[in-house]
Amino acid sequence: MNYYVRRIGQAIVTLFSVITITFVLYRLMPGGPLDIMRQQMIQEAVQQGQDVNVEQVNRMIELRTNVDPQQPVYQAYAEYMINIVVYQDFGESIWRGEPVFDILFRAMPWSIFVSIYGLLIGFTLNILLGAVMAYKEGSRFDAVASIGATFLNSVPYYVGAILMLSFLGFQFGWFPTRGRYDPATVEGFNLPFMLSVLHHSALPIASTIIVGFGGTALSMRGNCIRVMGQNYLRVARLRGLSDNRIAIRYVGRNAILPLYTSFMIGIAAIFSSSIIMEQIFTYPGIGWYTFEALSQRDYPLLMGLLIFFSTITVIGIMIADLTYGLIDPRAGTSDRESY
Amino acid sequence: MDNETQSETRTDGGETPDFLTGMSESSSVTTKRERFGRTIDRYFLTQARIAWTDWRTRFGIVVLGLFIFTGTVGVQIVPESSMNEAETYMTWFQSWEYPLGTDNMGRPIHKQLVHATPAMLKMGLAGAIFAAGVAVVVGTLAGYKGGVVDYALMLVSDVLMVIPGLPLVIVLAAIWQPSGPFEVGVILAIDSWPGLARTIRSQVLTLREESYVEAARSMGVSTRSILQSDIVPQLMPYVLINSAQAARGVIFASVALYFLGFLSPSEANWGSMMNDAYATGGALSNPARAAHWLYPPMGALILLSFALVLLSQGLDKVFNPRLRARHSKTVDDSEDLPNQ
């Protein structure tokens, strides 16, 4: 069978298993969305000093959510999958009463904007730092930068986010502390709005860069040093190739190759970390809604978000696998004997 | 060093040298006790000796040792904090009795920090053991067996790798309702073994083609003992280094979840301290009041993870085989390093 067909098939099987497993897991969570909603409605009524009519509350919930709690899991699962595959319908959020897709599309651009910029800037900085460290191996700069990178690598990203928010946001007031843009600006293609978006996203992007910062630089440094000891580099020098060509084509390319896969997988890690990040920065993106859906037990929204997360990850890893052979011609796809 | 090792070598006299017969399981020359002593020397003392020469491991071991000391002895020395023990919202360095100040209910912060340490260490330990154990079993089995077994095991680890880690852990924690720190550690590690299993598998793929593995297989040695005695020992250094990283990951994740309030704290915990300082104390918008409450647990977390990272970097050096032979007492120097 063709390798590409098999790899794509494998991706589909993985995605399908992920959806199945998480669907079952989410249903197993104690305290369903109806329980939480019932609790809140009763609490509200008590706070307003009204009499609590449990039957009325139950009827209201059933009307609002259109969920039958008595339905067994497998039946719910079959219905859910049919709705997705046949009608492309991800259902309605129980808590917000809106179609899941609307919420997803509203939140997605913001998260993708922050994540992609954070990942790209972070990766570029890391690779440059790692290369310079390797080039000056053994110098004082190398020693200091190595310790610095190790230290940054051991600072959790949320601690970095809290520190930045605390100092740059609250104490110095250089950056806004919440939201995606200034509500006073008009949404659209105009300069004040875009500047305000940039201003609001600076801190989230900066703390996304911290995710895994240092780690990549250290592996880049290690890879570069390993490549620089190879014989073919001496040959290249003897052939009189220019230093730039050697640095970019010979050292750079071979040192970055092993990082390629980790870059693709890093996309998944960044989306996962956005749950905490967007909570800290009050930045309503995908992670923000995931947090809300998790605490409200909002199954349809949660499943929609999860399918979004998993699809991006599966596609990322698959692209990394499929294109690796193109980037690195040495990597073969040979079949192995099984014992 | 030379005299010592050489005199030891001479005690072997004319008999077959230990290092030759020691390889086979059915050796009659070396007693079990000797072999045990040698295993200890080769796999533990030697490593410790080399480890100490690198400042990274030295720093890691000392700091980790301090944390363990705090978690075991420190808990006995420092009494547990109680409410209204002192004024509320005292900042740090106001008095000798409460160097790190107090929280909104007058509980001294340094006492809370100390009493949270055992739980953090237990979580890290449980997570590291669980992640490394599962990864070794899955990775070696998949890599060695190949075929359907490989496909099935890799599908499982792929699926776990693809499910976003944090939501999965939150959901599992909601279902299982973990009570002790060990259980929390295991749940949090569920997310961290697949990556390790994958790298172990790819290393096994090259190991399985080695001639000694092929010899064992053609002799009819069972898969289980090939994996146990030929494959896994080769991977141990790698696994050890990565379990230090796994411990760090588990501690990160647990503090994050307690900070967000997804896990309900049963005892003092750095994450829940941060959550209290952040939500109740308003440490960000009112740093003068509660910043001293938020920063100490963050500092402890960074220090612990820095120690773990340095330890794993140092261990990486320890397992350089050429260095190892020079420090080992049971390896015959004249054989391994003819120049000395």
HADDOCK unambig.tbl for C-alpha pairs under 7 A between the chains (distance, minus, plus):
assign (segid A and resid 14 and name CA) (segid B and resid 155 and name CA) 6.65 0.50 0.50
assign (segid A and resid 14 and name CA) (segid B and resid 158 and name CA) 6.90 0.50 0.50
assign (segid A and resid 14 and name CA) (segid B and resid 159 and name CA) 5.66 0.50 0.50
assign (segid A and resid 17 and name CA) (segid B and resid 159 and name CA) 6.80 0.50 0.50
assign (segid A and resid 18 and name CA) (segid B and resid 159 and name CA) 5.66 0.50 0.50
assign (segid A and resid 18 and name CA) (segid B and resid 163 and name CA) 6.39 0.50 0.50
assign (segid A and resid 26 and name CA) (segid B and resid 171 and name CA) 6.74 0.50 0.50
assign (segid A and resid 28 and name CA) (segid B and resid 175 and name CA) 6.45 0.50 0.50
assign (segid A and resid 29 and name CA) (segid B and resid 171 and name CA) 6.63 0.50 0.50
assign (segid A and resid 29 and name CA) (segid B and resid 174 and name CA) 5.95 0.50 0.50
assign (segid A and resid 29 and name CA) (segid B and resid 175 and name CA) 4.95 0.50 0.50
assign (segid A and resid 30 and name CA) (segid B and resid 174 and name CA) 6.87 0.50 0.50
assign (segid A and resid 30 and name CA) (segid B and resid 175 and name CA) 6.20 0.50 0.50
assign (segid A and resid 151 and name CA) (segid B and resid 306 and name CA) 6.15 0.50 0.50
assign (segid A and resid 154 and name CA) (segid B and resid 302 and name CA) 6.16 0.50 0.50
assign (segid A and resid 154 and name CA) (segid B and resid 305 and name CA) 5.38 0.50 0.50
assign (segid A and resid 154 and name CA) (segid B and resid 306 and name CA) 5.03 0.50 0.50
assign (segid A and resid 154 and name CA) (segid B and resid 309 and name CA) 6.78 0.50 0.50
assign (segid A and resid 155 and name CA) (segid B and resid 302 and name CA) 5.42 0.50 0.50
assign (segid A and resid 156 and name CA) (segid B and resid 252 and name CA) 6.50 0.50 0.50
assign (segid A and resid 159 and name CA) (segid B and resid 298 and name CA) 6.70 0.50 0.50
assign (segid A and resid 166 and name CA) (segid B and resid 284 and name CA) 5.10 0.50 0.50
assign (segid A and resid 170 and name CA) (segid B and resid 284 and name CA) 6.68 0.50 0.50
assign (segid A and resid 170 and name CA) (segid B and resid 285 and name CA) 6.07 0.50 0.50
assign (segid A and resid 272 and name CA) (segid B and resid 164 and name CA) 5.56 0.50 0.50
assign (segid A and resid 272 and name CA) (segid B and resid 165 and name CA) 6.40 0.50 0.50
assign (segid A and resid 272 and name CA) (segid B and resid 166 and name CA) 6.11 0.50 0.50
assign (segid A and resid 309 and name CA) (segid B and resid 164 and name CA) 6.71 0.50 0.50
assign (segid A and resid 310 and name CA) (segid B and resid 162 and name CA) 5.60 0.50 0.50
assign (segid A and resid 310 and name CA) (segid B and resid 163 and name CA) 5.91 0.50 0.50
assign (segid A and resid 310 and name CA) (segid B and resid 164 and name CA) 6.86 0.50 0.50
assign (segid A and resid 313 and name CA) (segid B and resid 162 and name CA) 5.96 0.50 0.50
assign (segid A and resid 314 and name CA) (segid B and resid 162 and name CA) 6.44 0.50 0.50
assign (segid A and resid 337 and name CA) (segid B and resid 146 and name CA) 6.95 0.50 0.50
assign (segid A and resid 338 and name CA) (segid B and resid 145 and name CA) 5.61 0.50 0.50
assign (segid A and resid 338 and name CA) (segid B and resid 146 and name CA) 4.50 0.50 0.50
assign (segid A and resid 338 and name CA) (segid B and resid 147 and name CA) 4.94 0.50 0.50
assign (segid A and resid 339 and name CA) (segid B and resid 145 and name CA) 5.03 0.50 0.50
assign (segid A and resid 339 and name CA) (segid B and resid 146 and name CA) 6.52 0.50 0.50
